[in-house]
Amino acid sequence: MKPEPLALDIEAARGASALFDRAIFILATPETGAERLLRALGSLPGVAAAPVPTHLFSQGIGRLLDHWRLDPGPAALSGLADAQDFLLAVRLLADAPLAALAEAQGAEWAVEYSPGHPAHAEEIAGLYPDARLVHVVRDGRQVAARLCSPVYKRAPRYAARLWIDDQRAVSDLEHDHLFVVRIEDLLAEPEGLLEELVKALGIEVSSVAAAAEALGRLGDLPDVRPGRAGAIVDTVAYDLLARFDYPEGGIGASSRAAAWAEMLAASTAGVAGRLATETGPRAVGRARSWIAERRGGDG
């Protein structure tokens, strides 16, 4: 059973945190292009951007919170301290590197992006009820295809699953300051959308023109063939693609057939359990539809 989410009292954070109301976490799957937004925000006056991923939650804070939630008994962390006292101490620990970054640059705001943080979105939201969370989205078929490159060495089903899991984790959040940005839209209209985002975040700057110009000079993110990984996303997570206004299509028949072959083979080996539960009867319907289309075409 999933443990209850931990939520720091916002008033406790207000009185103790050096970054209260001044932290920005960018949540995005690798190969989304979130680094571009990080650099754009970091170029604004009063904003310090972490030069490298902090991995605060994926390699540190997350483990502390796991021990608190999962270790029962009086000798465990949960038996040694009050929940709010513990959460505030963890918050101040998480604040430390970001507050030091902001102080070193004389900035009010600190923004960071770590690729593994979408999996810890609930923990970030619970520990930072006052922070700004920016969910950067890119077409999952493109992201999954790129995650199969030699750099990542992911099998297509695992590349697809990472994008799917990340989007569901962030989309399910309940947070007062959660913003969603499609990277394709930001790159197509950098000044207008960056200005809207900066205003929504509460960052006070006279102009975003220079940051937007630098963002625009980078151009569009290069597309690759969706391949098998993209076909898995298109099949399993078409509801997510629709939620973020990505159109259907663009998947070749051979890629779709290979995707189904991989998913079926993986499920018989017990590997694709989570993909199977995500797919459900809707994807079965899509499989039947695709098979019917193929038979019709063959006839």
N, C-alpha and C positions, 0 to 999 in steps of 0.2 A: 504494500500500500504506500502511495506517495505521501511523504511527510508534509505536515502543514508548512506553508511558506513562512519564513521569518521576516518580520517587518519592524524596522527600527522606528521608534516614535520620532516624528518629525521635529517636535519641540526640543527633544534631547539633542538632536543634531544641530538645531539652530543655535543652541547656546554653546556648543563645543567645537564644531567643525570649522576649520579655517577655509574650507571650500564650500560652505553651505550656500546653495543656490548658484554655484559657480563652476560646477563640474559638468563636462559633456562627454558622454560615452557613445562612440560610433559602433553600431552593431551590424556586422556584415560578414557574409561568407567570403573566404579567400576568392580572388579573381573577380570580385564584384566591382572593383575600381574605387573602393572606399578611401584608399590612400590619397586620391585626388581631392576629395572633400576635406580630408584631414589637413592637407597642405594649404588649401584655400582658406579654411578657418584660421589656421595658424599664422597666416600672413596678415590677418586683421589686427589693428592696434588693440592692445589689451588682452590678446588671446595667445596663450602658450600651447603649442602642440607637442606632444611627446614625440621625439625623433625616431623612436623605435617602439615596437609593441611592449607594453608593460607586463602582459600575461598575469595581471594582478589576481584575477579570479580563476583563471584556468590552471594556474600553477601555484596558488597560494591561498588566497582568501576562501576559495571554494572548498578547500580541504578542511579548513577550520570550521566552516559552517556545516560540512558533512559530519564531522566528529561531534559537533553539538547536537545535531538532529538524530544521529544514528546510534550513538553510544549511550545506552541507558544506565541507570544505577547511580548511587551517591558518589562513587569515585570518578564518574565521567564528568566532562565539562559541564553538562547540564545540571549536575548535582552540586557543583561548586560555586556557581554564580547565578545571579538573577538574569533572566533572558535579556532585558533591556540594557543592563550593565555590560553584559557580554557583547551585545550587538554594537553598542556605542564604542567599546574598546576596539572591536574589529573595524568599525568605520574609521576611527582615527588612524589605525594602522594602514588602511587602504588609502587614506588621505595623504599620508606622509610623502610618498614620491611625487604625487601630482602637485601638492602644495609647495614642495621644494622647487619643482619646475617653474611654477607660476612666480614664486618669489625671486628666483634667479633671473627671470626675464622681466620682472616688474609688471607682471600681468595680473589682471583680475580673474581671468578665466583659464581653466586648464582643459584641454581636449585630448583624448587618447583613442586609439583604435588597436585592438588585439584580435586577430582572426578567430581565436577560440572562444571569444566572449559570448556569442549568441547562445551557446549551450548553457551559459550561466546567467542568462538574461533575468530570470526570476530572482536570483540572488542579488544581482546588481540593483534591480528595481526595489527590492526589500531593504537593502542597506543604504540606498541613495534615493529616498522618496522625493528629494528636492532637486536631483540632477536632471539634466536634459539627456534623453536617450534618442539617438538618431538612427533609425533603421534604414540602411542603404540597401536597395534592392536592384538586382539585375536579372534579366531573363534567365531563369534557371536552366534552360537548355544550353545556353552559352556557358554558364558557370560550370555546370557538370561536365561538359565537353572539355573545358580547359583543365579541370581537375584530374583528367585522365592523362595529362601530358607527362613526359618523363620527369618533370620537376616534382610532381606529387606522387606519381606511380600508384594511383588509385584505380581499382577495378571500376568499370562503369556503374555497377549497382551501388557501390559505396560512395562514388562521387555524387550520384543522384541523391542518395540518402542524406548526405551531408547538407546539401542545399535544402532539401525538404524539411529535415529536422530543424535547421536553423530558422527557416521562415516560420514554421509553426511555433517554435519556442518564443520568438519575439512577438508574433501576431497575437498570441494568447495572453500577453501581458496586460495587466491593469495598472496603468501609471498615468499620472496627471500631465506628464511632460514627455510623451512619446510622439515622435515625428517620423513620418515615412517619406523617403526621397527615392525616386527612381533615378538611377545614375544616367540612364539614357536621356531623360528629360533635363537633368541638370547640365549635361554636356551640350544639349541642343539649345538651351536658353540659359546660359550661365548667369548673366547679370540679374535677370528678372527673378529666377528661382532662388539664387543665392541671397538676394535682397530680402525675399519673403522669408526664407529660412532664418536668416540672421535676426530679423525682426521678431519672429516667433520664438526664437531661443532667448530673446531678451538682451542680446548684445547691442550696446549702443555705439555705433560708428557713423561717421558722417557720410561715408561712401564705401561701396563694395566694388567699385569699378575696376580697381587694379587687380584685386583677387579674382574677379570674374574674367578679366582679360587673360590673366595667366592660365586660368582654368580652360578658357576657350582655345588657347593656343595649343593645348595638348591634343585637341581633336577627339574624334570618336574612339571608343574602344574597338579594337579589331574583332571582327566576327570570325568564328571558325565553324566548320560543319558540325551540326549537333551530334551526329553519330549515334552510337548505341546509348551512351549516357544521357544525351538529350532526349532520345526517344523514351527512355524510362521515366524521366521527369514529365514529359508530355503525357504519358499514359497514367502514371500514378498520381501526379500532382496537378492535374489540369484545373482543379478548383483553386489552387494557389496562383497559378498563372492567370486565371480569370480575375481573381481578387486584385491582382496588381496590374490589370488591364493589358496583359500580353496576349496577342492573338494566337489562335490555334493554327496549326499547320507548319509547314517547313520541314517535316520529317519524311524521309524517303521510305518506300516500302521495305527495302532491304534492312534499313536501320531499325524499323519498327519490328520486323520479324526477328532480328537478332536480339532486340531488347526483350521480347517475350520469351525467346529461347533462354536467355540468361536468367531472367526472373524465375522461370519454371524450373530450370536446373538448380538454381540456388535454393529454391524453396524445398525441393526434394532432399537437398543436402542439409536442410535446417539452418541455412545461412540467412535467408531473406525473410525471416519471421516478421520483422517490423515493416518491411516493404509490403508484405502480404496484408497485414492489418491496416496499413494506410490505404491500400488499394480497394479492398472490400468489393461488394457486388457491383459498384459503379464501373470499376475497371473491367470486371468480367463482361459487363454489358458492352463496353468499348471493344473488348477482344472479339466478342461475337459479331459486332458491327463491322470490325475490320476484316474478319474472316469472310463475312458475307460480301463485303465490297470486293475482296480478292476473287471470290468465286464468281461474282457477277462479271468482273473484268475478264476472267479466264473464259467465261462463256461467250 
